[in-house]
Each structure stands twice: as C-alpha cells, then as structure tokens.
Amino acid sequence: MTEIGIGLVGGGYMGKAHAVAMSAVGAVFNTALRPRLAVVAGSTPESSERYRAAFGFAHAADDWRALVAHPEVEAVVIASPQTTHRAIAEAAFAAGKPVFCEKPLGASLADAKAMVAAAEASGLPNMVGFNYIRTPATQFVRQLLAEGAIGEVTWFRGEHTEDFLADPTMQANWRCFGRPNGCMGDLAPHMINCAVALLGDIAELSAKVDTIHPTRPGPEGPVSVDNDDHGQMMVRFASGVMGHLYFSRAATGRKMGYAYEIHGTKGAIRFDQEDQNAVWLYQATGPEPTRGFTKILTGPAHPDYLPFCQGPGHGTGYQDQITIEARDFLYAIQSGQPVWPTFRDGLAVAQVIETAFASAADGRWHSVSHS
C-alpha cells in the first residue's frame, strides 16, 4: 500500500469536508493509494495552525506558497476562494504536483483557460469538484439514460435553488460583492455540470440574469449589491434536445434545490437533492390505470453506495459525495488515467456561464464555444 502526502489550501466549509474525506477514503474504498494529511494552509499562520490541530495534519504552512513548495506535499487540494485558484494551481503544476480544485475552476473564463493550459502542459492528474453529480442516485440516473430506460430524451429541466439570501433584511456579506461570488458563479456551475453530464454539451442558449435585492443593510447603512441573485437560461443541447435551467440564492424555502426532470419518449425521471437518496422513475409500460412514477430508494445495488452502507434505503449524505471525489482523485493519480470531471470539464462550465452573461447583456441567443 502506497501513501501520498496531501496539501490542503483552505480550511473553511469545503476545506474541512476535504480533510474529512481524505481521512476516511482509504477505509471506505480500500484505495490502493492512501492519503497522508501532510500540510494545511489557511489565510493566516494562525488559522493554518488551528486547522492543523483540528483536522490532524502534520504541518501548518504560513501561506499557500509554502504549502506547494513543502517536500511532504505530493498532491494539492484547493478549497480556497475562487480568486486564488489559478495562482495555486499553476504553481502546483509547475512543482510537478497533481491538483484537485473546488468549483468553479477559476474566478473568470480567462482563469479557467489558463488553468486548463497549465494542467495539460504538465500532463499531471487534475480534477474539479462537482460533488452533487456523484450521489448514488444521480450516478444511477446516468446509467438509466445510457441504457435507454426512458427512450429518446426530449426535454430537460434543471435548477439549483437555495434561500440563504432570500431575506432582504439580511446584512450584506462577502457573497454580495464580485461577479465570481454571485449566484451564477456559486450555484449555477453545479447544475450546468449536471445538465452536461446527463444530456451532453449545450450548443446554444438565451439567458436572463438579475439581482432581486440590489441593496442590503450594512454596518453604516444600505450598501449596493454588485452581483446577481438569480438567473435562468433556455438551452438547446448539441443533441437537439431543448431545456431550461434556473439558479437562485433567493428562492424562499429552498435549502438544497439541486433538482432536475427529464422527459423521454418512453418515460421520465425526477430527482431532488433535498431527497438525495431517491429517484422517481416513470416508464410508459403496462395498463394505463396502473402507470405512475415509482420511487426508487438507493441501496447497495446502486453506484458507490455499498462502501458506505449495507442497508437499502438507509442513505448516503453530503460528506459521502466528497469522499467519492477523493477516491476518484486518488485513482487518477495512482492509475495515471484522467477521471471525469477534469479541468477541461470545468472550463466547459465556465464557457456556458460566460455565454449566459453575454446573452443577458444583449438579449440574444448565443452559441456556446467549446474550445
């Protein structure tokens, strides 16, 4: 059994999730390559030391540069703000170290393109963190579509809706400033990635992007919000299938509204992340009076479920998605084979988002570049 030293940049919400995943993945999946928590870096030396003690890393680095250069770090996980992704990834690739980067890939399309160029020039394993696509339920849906369980797909509707900024009286925070922190930079990438994973490339789109609450209370009075609260797009996939995507951080009552509905010539599929261990499947077979959606609870027969639990219907959770990501990253390193989604897949999402902003600005349909 071989070990690999992991360097983690960022110890907040996602940093902790990746630290826990790297601690658990070897036991859960019996991986051939076992991660060793080598170095963690926060935004200050003090926070780095705090994360080291809390998560069980061997060392705390003063900053990300020291982490990338550390001799015990053999692979880098980036869980820091989007504006830092490019510099860290480029430095890690230059140092010969594989990179797993949280979504979105970069703070801009230019960042994403530069990161893909650096990754591909290095020839090193690289992955981007779209965790929701890895639930056993959605992996099962991908299988159903590949097997033609609902016939020829005719339509797709997807959303990623939450309500953490639905209250207009909530004070402005960091999410209210800077385009990368808006809904299109934060929530939209997940559902765009889902749509592409299930239906293939988006060929063209027409989008609207808006700010529901343009001002919010601040410490000294009202402040202007300079990014978006929600956005929607009509899309046509390269296959010709039509669809609609909606994203909102102000959808009152929605907590984890990563949901989709797929129509086909022989059936339909529904999924909602708020009930992440269930898939609703309709198949147009049998007598009409007995037809209806069937609720399928995930269990050991579904992808990546059994390593976590032997009981059907007992369910997997959010942290398990991150552990599956860790397994995939370790396999990419150990095998030398690319594992989806790579940086190039992250770039594909960035290109859709950039196209959506262009469409929202001029009110026209735009073709999506896939360069």
C-alpha positions in Angstrom: 0.0 0.0 0.0 1.4 3.4 -1.1 0.9 6.7 0.7 0.7 10.2 -0.8 1.1 13.5 1.0 -1.8 15.8 0.7 -1.6 19.6 0.9 -4.9 21.3 1.5 -5.3 25.0 0.8 -8.3 26.4 2.8 -9.8 25.1 6.0 -13.3 26.5 5.9 -16.5 24.9 4.9 -15.1 22.9 1.9 -11.6 22.6 3.4 -13.0 20.7 6.4 -15.0 18.5 4.1 -11.9 17.6 2.0 -9.9 17.0 5.1 -12.5 14.6 6.5 -12.8 12.9 3.1 -9.1 12.3 2.8 -9.1 10.9 6.3 -11.9 8.4 5.5 -11.4 7.5 1.9 -8.8 4.7 2.4 -11.1 2.8 4.8 -14.3 3.4 2.9 -13.0 2.4 -0.5 -9.9 0.4 0.4 -7.9 2.5 -2.0 -4.5 1.3 -3.3 -3.2 4.9 -2.7 -3.7 6.1 0.8 -3.6 9.9 1.6 -1.5 11.3 4.3 -2.6 14.6 5.7 0.7 16.5 5.3 0.2 20.2 5.2 -2.7 22.7 5.5 -2.7 26.4 4.8 -5.3 28.9 5.8 -5.4 32.6 5.2 -3.1 33.4 8.1 -0.4 31.4 10.0 -2.8 31.4 13.0 -5.7 29.9 11.1 -3.4 27.4 9.5 -2.3 26.1 12.9 -5.9 26.0 14.0 -6.8 23.8 11.0 -3.8 21.6 11.5 -4.8 20.8 15.1 -8.5 20.3 14.2 -8.1 18.2 11.1 -5.0 16.2 12.0 -2.4 17.5 9.5 1.3 17.0 10.3 2.2 20.6 9.4 0.7 24.1 9.1 2.1 26.4 6.4 2.3 30.2 6.7 0.7 30.5 3.2 -0.2 28.5 0.1 3.1 29.1 -1.5 4.9 27.4 1.4 2.4 24.6 1.2 3.0 24.0 -2.6 6.8 24.0 -2.0 6.7 21.7 1.0 8.6 18.5 0.3 5.9 16.3 2.0 3.2 17.7 -0.2 2.8 15.4 -3.3 -0.7 16.5 -4.4 -2.7 19.7 -3.8 -6.4 20.2 -2.9 -7.6 23.7 -3.5 -10.5 24.8 -1.3 -9.8 28.5 -1.0 -11.6 31.5 -2.6 -12.1 31.4 -6.4 -9.8 34.3 -6.9 -6.9 32.3 -5.6 -7.5 29.1 -7.7 -5.4 30.0 -10.7 -2.2 31.0 -9.0 -2.2 28.0 -6.7 -2.9 25.5 -9.5 -0.3 27.0 -11.8 2.3 26.8 -9.0 1.4 23.3 -8.1 1.6 22.0 -11.7 5.0 23.8 -12.1 6.1 21.9 -9.0 5.0 18.6 -10.5 2.1 18.0 -8.2 -1.5 16.9 -9.2 -4.3 19.2 -8.3 -7.9 18.9 -7.2 -9.7 22.2 -7.4 -13.1 23.2 -6.0 -15.6 24.6 -8.4 -15.8 27.0 -10.1 -12.5 26.3 -11.8 -11.4 29.9 -11.8 -12.8 33.4 -11.0 -13.2 34.1 -14.7 -13.1 32.4 -18.1 -9.6 33.6 -18.6 -8.6 32.0 -15.4 -10.2 28.7 -16.4 -8.5 28.7 -19.8 -5.1 29.4 -18.2 -5.6 26.6 -15.6 -6.5 24.1 -18.3 -3.4 25.1 -20.3 -1.2 24.6 -17.2 -2.8 21.3 -16.4 -2.5 19.9 -19.9 1.0 21.2 -20.3 2.1 19.4 -17.1 0.5 16.1 -18.0 -0.5 15.7 -14.3 -3.8 14.4 -12.9 -6.3 17.2 -12.4 -9.9 17.3 -11.3 -12.6 19.9 -10.4 -15.0 19.5 -7.6 -18.6 19.0 -8.7 -19.7 16.8 -5.8 -23.5 16.6 -6.3 -23.2 14.7 -9.6 -21.6 11.9 -7.5 -24.6 10.8 -5.4 -25.5 7.2 -6.0 -28.9 8.4 -7.2 -27.6 10.7 -9.9 -25.0 8.1 -10.9 -27.9 5.7 -11.3 -29.8 8.2 -13.5 -26.8 8.4 -15.8 -27.0 4.7 -16.1 -30.7 4.7 -16.8 -30.2 7.3 -19.6 -27.3 5.4 -21.1 -29.5 2.2 -21.1 -32.4 4.0 -22.8 -34.7 3.4 -19.9 -36.9 6.3 -20.8 -36.4 6.1 -24.6 -35.1 9.1 -26.6 -34.7 12.1 -24.3 -36.9 15.0 -25.4 -36.6 17.7 -22.7 -34.5 18.6 -19.6 -35.3 21.0 -16.7 -32.8 21.7 -14.1 -32.4 24.1 -11.1 -30.1 24.8 -8.3 -32.1 26.9 -5.8 -31.4 27.9 -2.2 -32.6 30.7 0.1 -29.6 31.8 2.0 -30.0 35.4 0.6 -33.8 35.4 0.3 -34.4 37.7 3.2 -33.9 41.3 2.1 -33.2 42.4 5.6 -30.2 40.2 5.9 -26.9 42.2 6.1 -24.6 42.3 3.1 -21.8 39.8 3.3 -18.9 38.6 1.0 -21.4 36.8 -1.3 -22.9 40.1 -2.3 -19.7 41.5 -4.0 -17.8 40.4 -7.0 -19.1 38.5 -10.0 -17.5 35.2 -9.0 -19.4 35.2 -5.7 -22.8 35.8 -7.4 -25.4 33.1 -8.0 -24.0 32.5 -11.5 -20.5 31.9 -10.0 -21.7 29.9 -7.0 -24.7 27.8 -7.6 -25.1 27.8 -11.4 -21.9 25.7 -12.1 -23.3 22.7 -10.3 -26.5 22.4 -12.3 -24.7 23.3 -15.6 -22.3 20.5 -14.9 -25.3 18.2 -14.1 -27.1 19.1 -17.4 -23.9 18.4 -19.4 -23.2 15.2 -17.6 -26.7 13.9 -18.3 -27.5 15.3 -21.7 -24.2 16.3 -23.3 -22.8 19.7 -24.4 -25.0 22.8 -24.5 -24.9 24.2 -28.1 -26.7 27.5 -27.6 -28.7 29.5 -25.0 -30.7 32.5 -24.2 -30.3 33.9 -20.7 -31.5 36.4 -18.2 -29.5 37.3 -15.1 -30.9 39.6 -12.3 -30.4 41.0 -8.8 -33.5 40.7 -6.7 -32.3 42.7 -3.8 -30.0 45.5 -5.2 -29.3 47.0 -1.7 -28.8 45.4 1.6 -28.2 46.6 5.2 -24.6 47.4 6.0 -22.8 48.4 9.2 -23.3 52.1 8.4 -26.4 52.0 6.3 -27.6 50.5 3.0 -24.9 49.1 0.6 -25.2 48.2 -3.1 -25.1 44.6 -4.1 -22.9 44.3 -7.3 -23.6 40.7 -8.3 -26.6 38.5 -9.2 -29.2 36.7 -7.1 -30.7 34.5 -9.8 -30.5 33.6 -13.5 -32.2 31.4 -16.0 -31.5 30.2 -19.5 -33.3 28.4 -22.3 -30.9 26.0 -23.8 -30.5 23.7 -26.8 -28.1 20.8 -26.3 -25.9 19.6 -29.1 -28.2 16.6 -29.5 -31.0 18.9 -30.4 -32.9 18.4 -27.1 -34.4 21.6 -25.5 -34.1 22.5 -21.9 -34.4 25.1 -19.2 -32.0 25.9 -16.3 -32.7 28.1 -13.3 -30.5 29.2 -10.4 -31.3 31.2 -7.3 -29.9 32.1 -3.9 -33.1 33.8 -3.0 -35.6 31.0 -3.5 -37.5 31.2 -0.3 -38.0 27.8 1.3 -35.4 26.0 -0.8 -32.4 24.7 1.1 -30.7 22.4 -1.4 -32.8 22.6 -4.5 -30.5 20.8 -6.9 -33.2 19.2 -8.9 -34.0 18.0 -12.4 -36.7 16.5 -14.5 -36.0 14.6 -17.8 -38.7 13.6 -20.3 -38.3 10.8 -22.8 -40.3 9.0 -25.5 -40.8 6.0 -23.2 -40.7 7.5 -19.7 -39.5 10.3 -17.4 -37.1 10.8 -14.4 -37.3 13.2 -11.5 -34.7 13.9 -8.8 -34.4 16.5 -6.0 -31.2 16.8 -3.8 -33.4 17.5 -0.8 -34.3 13.9 -1.0 -31.0 12.8 -2.3 -31.4 9.1 -1.8 -34.4 8.7 -4.1 -35.0 8.7 -7.8 -38.5 8.9 -9.3 -38.9 6.8 -12.5 -41.9 6.7 -14.8 -41.9 4.1 -17.6 -44.7 4.0 -20.1 -45.4 0.3 -19.9 -48.3 -1.8 -18.7 -52.0 -0.8 -18.4 -52.6 2.9 -18.3 -54.6 2.8 -15.0 -51.5 1.4 -13.2 -48.9 3.7 -14.6 -47.2 6.2 -12.4 -43.9 7.4 -11.0 -42.1 4.8 -8.9 -39.9 6.0 -6.0 -36.6 4.1 -6.1 -34.6 4.3 -2.9 -30.9 3.9 -3.3 -29.2 0.9 -1.9 -26.2 -1.4 -2.3 -27.2 -2.1 -6.0 -26.6 1.5 -6.9 -23.2 3.1 -7.8 -20.9 3.9 -4.8 -23.5 3.1 -2.2 -22.3 -0.1 -0.7 -18.9 1.2 0.6 -20.8 3.5 2.9 -23.8 1.3 4.0 -25.1 -2.2 3.5 -28.7 -1.2 4.2 -31.0 -0.3 1.3 -32.8 3.0 1.9 -30.6 3.9 4.8 -29.0 6.6 2.6 -25.8 8.5 2.0 -25.1 12.1 2.8 -23.3 15.2 1.7 -19.9 14.2 3.2 -20.0 11.0 1.3 -20.1 12.8 -2.0 -16.8 14.5 -1.1 -15.3 11.1 -0.1 -16.2 9.7 -3.5 -14.4 12.7 -5.1 -11.3 11.8 -3.0 -11.5 8.2 -4.2 -11.6 9.4 -7.8 -8.7 11.8 -7.4 -6.5 9.2 -5.8 -7.4 6.8 -8.6 -6.4 9.4 -11.2 -3.1 9.8 -9.5 -2.5 6.0 -9.0 -3.6 4.9 -12.5 -2.3 7.9 -14.5 -5.7 7.9 -16.3 -7.9 11.1 -16.4 -11.0 10.8 -14.3 -14.1 13.0 -15.1 -14.6 15.8 -14.4 -11.1 17.2 -15.3 -10.1 20.9 -15.5 -11.3 20.8 -19.1 -14.8 19.8 -17.9 -14.6 22.8 -15.5 -13.7 25.0 -18.4 -16.8 23.8 -20.3 -19.0 25.0 -17.4 -17.2 28.4 -17.4 -17.8 28.8 -21.1 -21.6 28.3 -20.6 -21.6 30.9 -17.8 -19.7 33.4 -19.9 -22.1 32.9 -22.7 -25.1 33.3 -20.4 -23.8 36.8 -19.3 -23.3 37.7 -22.9 -26.8 36.7 -23.8 -28.2 38.5 -20.8 -26.4 41.7 -21.9 -27.8 41.8 -25.4 -31.0 39.7 -25.2 -30.0 37.4 -28.0 -29.4 33.6 -28.4 -25.7 32.8 -28.3 -23.7 29.8 -29.4 -21.5 28.3 -26.7 -17.8 28.0 -27.5 -16.3 24.6 -26.7 -12.6 25.4 -27.4 
